[in-house]
Amino acid sequence: MKKKFEQLSNKPSYMKHNGGLLFRSITKKKFEFKTKIKKTHLNKAGITHGGYICTIIDAGAGTACHRASGNKPCVTISLDIKFIAPSNIGDELLGTVEIQKVTKSMVFINCKLKYKNKLIASAVGIWKILRRPLPNAGLGG
């Protein structure tokens, strides 16, 4: 089932404004996303801003939840992120999302964000599956 990466940000959106995010399905319960760190993603210390790390994990994991729920719209209920190591300009970060459980109304995930073999951040989260479709939802839902 491993597919090529697809750009989630083809139309004007928050993620497109922040540099875009590539995403692919590995299995029905495992997904990957990636992005390359640019100068605009750095904080005053010269490393990737924690807010940007949160943004890409939320977008990548949220898209995984959308796919795992049968392409239903999902919104973040909770996202607990641990910042393990810094990343720098030019680093291509790869996120792996594993779906732990899908219920009728929620999706539970674990996520690891790495640069090569170095763990940058880890996260656990819960997404709410919405019962109503969202207008103009993109590939990520």
N, CA and C atoms as a LAMMPS dump frame, in Angstrom:
ITEM: TIMESTEP
0
ITEM: NUMBER OF ATOMS
423
ITEM: BOX BOUNDS ff ff ff
-5.0000000000000000e+02 5.0000000000000000e+02
-5.0000000000000000e+02 5.0000000000000000e+02
-5.0000000000000000e+02 5.0000000000000000e+02
ITEM: ATOMS id mol type element x y z
1 1 1 N 0.821 -1.204 0
2 1 2 C 0 0 0
3 1 3 C 0.861 1.264 0
4 2 1 N 2.164 1.133 0.218
5 2 2 C 3.03 2.309 0.292
6 2 3 C 2.936 3.105 -1.005
7 3 1 N 2.54 4.355 -0.881
8 3 2 C 2.332 5.216 -2.042
9 3 3 C 3.378 6.317 -2.079
10 4 1 N 3.387 7.055 -3.191
11 4 2 C 4.257 8.224 -3.298
12 4 3 C 3.725 9.325 -2.393
13 5 1 N 4.624 10.21 -1.972
14 5 2 C 4.206 11.37 -1.191
15 5 3 C 3.365 12.293 -2.066
16 6 1 N 2.307 12.868 -1.487
17 6 2 C 1.467 13.845 -2.18
18 6 3 C 1.451 15.144 -1.376
19 7 1 N 1.398 16.254 -2.079
20 7 2 C 1.348 17.566 -1.434
21 7 3 C -0.055 17.794 -0.878
22 8 1 N -0.139 18.093 0.412
23 8 2 C -1.43 18.346 1.041
24 8 3 C -1.903 19.772 0.831
25 9 1 N -1.026 20.632 0.394
26 9 2 C -1.324 22.063 0.369
27 9 3 C -1.347 22.617 -1.045
28 10 1 N -2.275 22.16 -1.866
29 10 2 C -2.346 22.625 -3.251
30 10 3 C -3.129 23.916 -3.425
31 11 1 N -3.952 24.272 -2.454
32 11 2 C -4.72 25.52 -2.543
33 11 3 C -4.362 26.391 -1.342
34 12 1 N -4.687 27.681 -1.382
35 12 2 C -4.34 28.552 -0.253
36 12 3 C -4.866 27.983 1.068
37 13 1 N -3.951 27.828 2.013
38 13 2 C -4.307 27.262 3.316
39 13 3 C -3.219 27.607 4.326
40 14 1 N -3.487 27.286 5.567
41 14 2 C -2.515 27.517 6.636
42 14 3 C -1.217 26.757 6.351
43 15 1 N -1.317 25.475 5.981
44 15 2 C -0.104 24.693 5.736
45 15 3 C 0.642 25.177 4.496
46 16 1 N -0.064 25.583 3.459
47 16 2 C 0.624 26.094 2.269
48 16 3 C 1.391 27.359 2.632
49 17 1 N 0.78 28.222 3.424
50 17 2 C 1.434 29.446 3.885
51 17 3 C 2.714 29.124 4.658
52 18 1 N 2.717 28.003 5.371
53 18 2 C 3.863 27.615 6.194
54 18 3 C 4.843 26.687 5.487
55 19 1 N 4.726 26.543 4.181
56 19 2 C 5.711 25.771 3.437
57 19 3 C 5.224 24.447 2.893
58 20 1 N 4.015 24.046 3.223
59 20 2 C 3.468 22.805 2.692
60 20 3 C 3.902 21.576 3.468
61 21 1 N 3.247 20.471 3.168
62 21 2 C 3.528 19.203 3.838
63 21 3 C 3.235 18.078 2.855
64 22 1 N 4.175 17.153 2.734
65 22 2 C 3.99 15.973 1.893
66 22 3 C 3.506 14.827 2.77
67 23 1 N 2.617 13.979 2.23
68 23 2 C 1.966 12.939 3.023
69 23 3 C 1.796 11.677 2.184
70 24 1 N 1.892 10.516 2.842
71 24 2 C 1.584 9.255 2.165
72 24 3 C 1.104 8.205 3.154
73 25 1 N 0.346 7.254 2.611
74 25 2 C -0.13 6.106 3.383
75 25 3 C 0.883 4.979 3.237
76 26 1 N 1.2 4.32 4.352
77 26 2 C 2.078 3.149 4.336
78 26 3 C 1.209 1.893 4.425
79 27 1 N 0.335 1.859 5.436
80 27 2 C -0.669 0.806 5.602
81 27 3 C -1.955 1.5 6.038
82 28 1 N -2.977 0.728 6.375
83 28 2 C -4.23 1.324 6.849
84 28 3 C -4.063 1.989 8.209
85 29 1 N -2.991 1.627 8.93
86 29 2 C -2.785 2.185 10.267
87 29 3 C -1.456 2.909 10.419
88 30 1 N -0.723 3.084 9.329
89 30 2 C 0.574 3.762 9.407
90 30 3 C 0.704 4.734 8.238
91 31 1 N 1.157 5.956 8.571
92 31 2 C 1.252 7.033 7.592
93 31 3 C 2.554 7.794 7.81
94 32 1 N 3.019 8.491 6.774
95 32 2 C 4.212 9.325 6.882
96 32 3 C 3.938 10.705 6.297
97 33 1 N 4.639 11.691 6.845
98 33 2 C 4.613 13.041 6.286
99 33 3 C 6.022 13.599 6.358
100 34 1 N 6.329 14.563 5.483
101 34 2 C 7.671 15.148 5.514
102 34 3 C 7.637 16.588 5.039
103 35 1 N 8.665 17.308 5.462
104 35 2 C 8.869 18.69 5.045
105 35 3 C 10.342 19.038 5.231
106 36 1 N 10.792 20.054 4.514
107 36 2 C 12.174 20.521 4.633
108 36 3 C 12.176 21.836 5.398
109 37 1 N 13.068 21.948 6.375
110 37 2 C 13.142 23.14 7.219
111 37 3 C 13.787 24.292 6.445
112 38 1 N 13.081 25.415 6.446
113 38 2 C 13.54 26.628 5.764
114 38 3 C 13.89 27.693 6.802
115 39 1 N 14.526 28.751 6.347
116 39 2 C 14.928 29.842 7.24
117 39 3 C 13.732 30.41 8.003
118 40 1 N 12.581 30.492 7.357
119 40 2 C 11.386 31.056 8.005
120 40 3 C 10.834 30.164 9.119
121 41 1 N 11.311 28.927 9.223
122 41 2 C 10.853 28.001 10.268
123 41 3 C 11.716 28.068 11.528
124 42 1 N 12.754 28.898 11.516
125 42 2 C 13.692 28.954 12.641
126 42 3 C 13.269 29.973 13.69
127 43 1 N 13.681 29.709 14.935
128 43 2 C 13.46 30.674 16.012
129 43 3 C 14.713 31.539 16.173
130 44 1 N 14.73 32.397 17.183
131 44 2 C 15.873 33.305 17.406
132 44 3 C 17.156 32.555 17.742
133 45 1 N 17.032 31.306 18.236
134 45 2 C 18.214 30.5 18.557
135 45 3 C 18.795 29.818 17.318
136 46 1 N 18.118 29.966 16.168
137 46 2 C 18.623 29.383 14.934
138 46 3 C 18.241 27.925 14.722
139 47 1 N 17.308 27.415 15.519
140 47 2 C 16.815 26.046 15.349
141 47 3 C 15.323 26.101 15.011
142 48 1 N 14.782 24.976 14.594
143 48 2 C 13.372 24.947 14.195
144 48 3 C 12.473 25.361 15.351
145 49 1 N 11.572 26.281 15.076
146 49 2 C 10.642 26.805 16.08
147 49 3 C 9.72 25.687 16.566
148 50 1 N 9.519 25.616 17.873
149 50 2 C 8.634 24.608 18.453
150 50 3 C 7.216 24.692 17.927
151 51 1 N 6.763 25.898 17.635
152 51 2 C 5.426 26.073 17.075
153 51 3 C 5.301 25.452 15.696
154 52 1 N 6.386 25.498 14.927
155 52 2 C 6.359 24.865 13.609
156 52 3 C 6.34 23.345 13.748
157 53 1 N 7.105 22.825 14.701
158 53 2 C 7.086 21.377 14.979
159 53 3 C 5.657 20.951 15.327
160 54 1 N 5 21.722 16.199
161 54 2 C 3.605 21.429 16.568
162 54 3 C 2.7 21.453 15.341
163 55 1 N 2.892 22.443 14.489
164 55 2 C 2.062 22.601 13.295
165 55 3 C 2.161 21.393 12.376
166 56 1 N 3.379 20.94 12.081
167 56 2 C 3.504 19.831 11.137
168 56 3 C 3.025 18.518 11.747
169 57 1 N 3.24 18.33 13.048
170 57 2 C 2.719 17.114 13.687
171 57 3 C 1.193 17.135 13.681
172 58 1 N 0.601 18.268 14.018
173 58 2 C -0.865 18.376 14.03
174 58 3 C -1.437 18.127 12.629
175 59 1 N -0.831 18.717 11.613
176 59 2 C -1.324 18.548 10.239
177 59 3 C -1.119 17.118 9.74
178 60 1 N 0.06 16.564 9.974
179 60 2 C 0.339 15.199 9.512
180 60 3 C -0.498 14.157 10.231
181 61 1 N -0.587 14.271 11.552
182 61 2 C -1.386 13.321 12.33
183 61 3 C -2.87 13.506 12.044
184 62 1 N -3.295 14.748 11.868
185 62 2 C -4.696 15.01 11.547
186 62 3 C -5.098 14.41 10.208
187 63 1 N -4.2 14.484 9.238
188 63 2 C -4.467 13.872 7.939
189 63 3 C -4.535 12.355 8.071
190 64 1 N -3.65 11.779 8.884
191 64 2 C -3.696 10.331 9.133
192 64 3 C -5.03 9.933 9.759
193 65 1 N -5.52 10.729 10.701
194 65 2 C -6.818 10.451 11.335
195 65 3 C -7.943 10.534 10.316
196 66 1 N -7.877 11.542 9.462
197 66 2 C -8.866 11.706 8.387
198 66 3 C -8.909 10.445 7.518
199 67 1 N -7.753 9.956 7.115
200 67 2 C -7.688 8.765 6.263
201 67 3 C -8.153 7.523 7.025
202 68 1 N -7.713 7.379 8.28
203 68 2 C -8.061 6.19 9.074
204 68 3 C -9.547 6.127 9.418
205 69 1 N -10.213 7.271 9.408
206 69 2 C -11.644 7.318 9.743
207 69 3 C -12.533 7.132 8.513
208 70 1 N -11.948 6.803 7.388
209 70 2 C -12.727 6.666 6.161
210 70 3 C -12.954 7.994 5.475
211 71 1 N -11.98 8.894 5.612
212 71 2 C -12.011 10.236 5.003
213 71 3 C -13.082 11.145 5.588
214 72 1 N -13.401 10.929 6.852
215 72 2 C -14.326 11.828 7.549
216 72 3 C -13.516 12.989 8.128
217 73 1 N -14.108 14.172 8.226
218 73 2 C -13.377 15.291 8.822
219 73 3 C -13.093 15.024 10.299
220 74 1 N -11.891 15.389 10.728
221 74 2 C -11.466 15.185 12.118
222 74 3 C -10.855 16.476 12.653
223 75 1 N -11.061 16.732 13.941
224 75 2 C -10.453 17.893 14.592
225 75 3 C -9.693 17.436 15.831
226 76 1 N -8.63 18.147 16.145
227 76 2 C -7.772 17.795 17.272
228 76 3 C -8.481 18.038 18.597
229 77 1 N -8.494 17.016 19.454
230 77 2 C -8.993 17.167 20.825
231 77 3 C -7.816 17.411 21.756
232 78 1 N -6.782 16.579 21.631
233 78 2 C -5.582 16.78 22.451
234 78 3 C -4.361 16.327 21.664
235 79 1 N -3.246 17.008 21.938
236 79 2 C -1.988 16.68 21.286
237 79 3 C -0.867 16.982 22.27
238 80 1 N -0.233 15.935 22.773
239 80 2 C 0.85 16.062 23.752
240 80 3 C 2.17 15.811 23.028
241 81 1 N 2.975 16.866 22.894
242 81 2 C 4.225 16.786 22.144
243 81 3 C 5.414 16.912 23.084
244 82 1 N 6.38 16.026 22.903
245 82 2 C 7.649 16.071 23.636
246 82 3 C 8.74 16.475 22.644
247 83 1 N 9.454 17.554 22.956
248 83 2 C 10.549 18.025 22.109
249 83 3 C 11.832 17.355 22.598
250 84 1 N 12.445 16.543 21.755
251 84 2 C 13.578 15.71 22.157
252 84 3 C 14.918 16.32 21.74
253 85 1 N 15.012 16.77 20.487
254 85 2 C 16.28 17.289 19.959
255 85 3 C 15.983 18.402 18.953
256 86 1 N 16.951 19.295 18.727
257 86 2 C 16.729 20.379 17.763
258 86 3 C 16.875 19.893 16.323
259 87 1 N 16.285 20.646 15.408
260 87 2 C 16.534 20.439 13.981
261 87 3 C 16.921 21.79 13.388
262 88 1 N 17.528 21.744 12.214
263 88 2 C 18.143 22.934 11.635
264 88 3 C 17.701 23.171 10.199
265 89 1 N 18.045 24.341 9.7
266 89 2 C 17.729 24.696 8.321
267 89 3 C 18.285 23.622 7.38
268 90 1 N 17.481 23.24 6.4
269 90 2 C 17.893 22.224 5.433
270 90 3 C 17.534 20.801 5.818
271 91 1 N 17.234 20.563 7.094
272 91 2 C 16.866 19.206 7.523
273 91 3 C 15.538 18.805 6.89
274 92 1 N 15.46 17.586 6.382
275 92 2 C 14.189 17.052 5.906
276 92 3 C 13.629 16.176 7.026
277 93 1 N 12.554 16.662 7.643
278 93 2 C 11.945 15.947 8.762
279 93 3 C 10.916 14.959 8.243
280 94 1 N 10.948 13.749 8.812
281 94 2 C 10.013 12.696 8.443
282 94 3 C 9.203 12.308 9.671
283 95 1 N 7.893 12.424 9.552
284 95 2 C 6.994 12.034 10.63
285 95 3 C 6.336 10.705 10.316
286 96 1 N 6.224 9.854 11.335
287 96 2 C 5.525 8.578 11.207
288 96 3 C 4.367 8.584 12.186
289 97 1 N 3.166 8.353 11.678
290 97 2 C 1.96 8.324 12.508
291 97 3 C 1.439 6.895 12.533
292 98 1 N 1.222 6.377 13.737
293 98 2 C 0.619 5.056 13.893
294 98 3 C -0.732 5.219 14.568
295 99 1 N -1.757 4.689 13.924
296 99 2 C -3.108 4.729 14.478
297 99 3 C -3.202 3.65 15.549
298 100 1 N -3.522 4.05 16.764
299 100 2 C -3.643 3.103 17.872
300 100 3 C -5.042 2.508 17.955
301 101 1 N -6.048 3.371 17.703
302 101 2 C -7.43 2.912 17.813
303 101 3 C -8.34 3.897 17.086
304 102 1 N -9.365 3.345 16.436
305 102 2 C -10.41 4.16 15.821
306 102 3 C -11.737 3.689 16.393
307 103 1 N -12.498 4.622 16.981
308 103 2 C -13.841 4.307 17.464
309 103 3 C -14.844 4.995 16.537
310 104 1 N -16.105 4.944 16.892
311 104 2 C -17.134 5.597 16.084
312 104 3 C -16.938 7.115 16.053
313 105 1 N -16.353 7.662 17.124
314 105 2 C -16.261 9.12 17.21
315 105 3 C -14.854 9.674 17.439
316 106 1 N -13.839 8.808 17.63
317 106 2 C -12.489 9.301 17.92
318 106 3 C -11.408 8.444 17.27
319 107 1 N -10.235 9.085 17.083
320 107 2 C -9.05 8.395 16.578
321 107 3 C -7.899 8.71 17.532
322 108 1 N -7.142 7.681 17.921
323 108 2 C -6.018 7.81 18.849
324 108 3 C -4.732 7.489 18.087
325 109 1 N -3.708 8.347 18.253
326 109 2 C -2.465 8.182 17.484
327 109 3 C -1.212 8.286 18.354
328 110 1 N -0.12 7.744 17.814
329 110 2 C 1.244 7.995 18.281
330 110 3 C 2.008 8.53 17.076
331 111 1 N 2.936 9.451 17.318
332 111 2 C 3.701 10.043 16.216
333 111 3 C 5.155 10.236 16.638
334 112 1 N 6.06 9.977 15.704
335 112 2 C 7.481 10.266 15.9
336 112 3 C 7.937 11.135 14.732
337 113 1 N 8.689 12.181 15.048
338 113 2 C 9.238 13.079 14.038
339 113 3 C 10.751 12.954 14.094
340 114 1 N 11.37 12.593 12.954
341 114 2 C 12.814 12.343 12.93
342 114 3 C 13.507 13.112 11.812
343 115 1 N 14.791 13.37 12.037
344 115 2 C 15.699 13.793 10.975
345 115 3 C 16.727 12.678 10.853
346 116 1 N 16.709 11.984 9.722
347 116 2 C 17.518 10.77 9.543
348 116 3 C 17.154 9.816 10.675
349 117 1 N 18.094 9.404 11.517
350 117 2 C 17.767 8.493 12.623
351 117 3 C 17.613 9.211 13.959
352 118 1 N 17.703 10.542 13.95
353 118 2 C 17.62 11.324 15.192
354 118 3 C 16.169 11.691 15.495
355 119 1 N 15.7 11.314 16.688
356 119 2 C 14.343 11.652 17.111
357 119 3 C 14.289 13.132 17.485
358 120 1 N 13.435 13.884 16.809
359 120 2 C 13.275 15.315 17.052
360 120 3 C 12.144 15.564 18.046
361 121 1 N 11.021 14.866 17.854
362 121 2 C 9.86 15.032 18.739
363 121 3 C 9.002 13.774 18.681
364 122 1 N 8.228 13.575 19.745
365 122 2 C 7.243 12.489 19.758
366 122 3 C 5.928 13.072 20.252
367 123 1 N 4.834 12.415 19.887
368 123 2 C 3.522 12.942 20.267
369 123 3 C 2.506 11.817 20.4
370 124 1 N 1.523 12.067 21.247
371 124 2 C 0.324 11.234 21.314
372 124 3 C -0.854 12.189 21.191
373 125 1 N -1.91 11.729 20.551
374 125 2 C -3.039 12.627 20.361
375 125 3 C -4.352 11.909 20.166
376 126 1 N -5.412 12.704 20.284
377 126 2 C -6.78 12.227 20.082
378 126 3 C -7.477 13.21 19.141
379 127 1 N -8.152 12.67 18.123
380 127 2 C -8.923 13.478 17.181
381 127 3 C -10.387 13.076 17.247
382 128 1 N -11.261 14.048 17.153
383 128 2 C -12.702 13.836 17.116
384 128 3 C -13.131 13.689 15.66
385 129 1 N -13.889 12.645 15.371
386 129 2 C -14.451 12.459 14.033
387 129 3 C -15.757 13.243 13.975
388 130 1 N -15.831 14.19 13.05
389 130 2 C -17.037 15.004 12.914
390 130 3 C -18.088 14.268 12.088
391 131 1 N -19.327 14.519 12.397
392 131 2 C -20.422 13.863 11.675
393 131 3 C -20.838 14.63 10.433
394 132 1 N -20.408 15.879 10.333
395 132 2 C -20.808 16.686 9.184
396 132 3 C -19.601 16.95 8.295
397 133 1 N -19.803 16.977 6.994
398 133 2 C -18.688 17.281 6.093
399 133 3 C -18.286 18.745 6.206
400 134 1 N -17.027 19.012 5.947
401 134 2 C -16.525 20.384 5.958
402 134 3 C -16.499 20.922 4.531
403 135 1 N -16.997 22.135 4.313
404 135 2 C -16.937 22.705 2.963
405 135 3 C -15.491 22.987 2.573
406 136 1 N -15.158 22.711 1.337
407 136 2 C -13.827 23.011 0.791
408 136 3 C -12.692 22.3 1.503
409 137 1 N -12.957 21.143 2.125
410 137 2 C -11.883 20.399 2.793
411 137 3 C -10.909 19.892 1.734
412 138 1 N -9.63 20.009 2.032
413 138 2 C -8.598 19.545 1.114
414 138 3 C -8.304 18.072 1.312
415 139 1 N -7.156 17.63 0.814
416 139 2 C -6.769 16.226 0.916
417 139 3 C -6.631 15.771 2.354
418 140 1 N -6.28 16.684 3.244
419 140 2 C -6.113 16.324 4.644
420 140 3 C -7.4 16.337 5.415
421 141 1 N -8.462 16.809 4.832
422 141 2 C -9.757 16.833 5.495
423 141 3 C -9.954 18.096 6.23
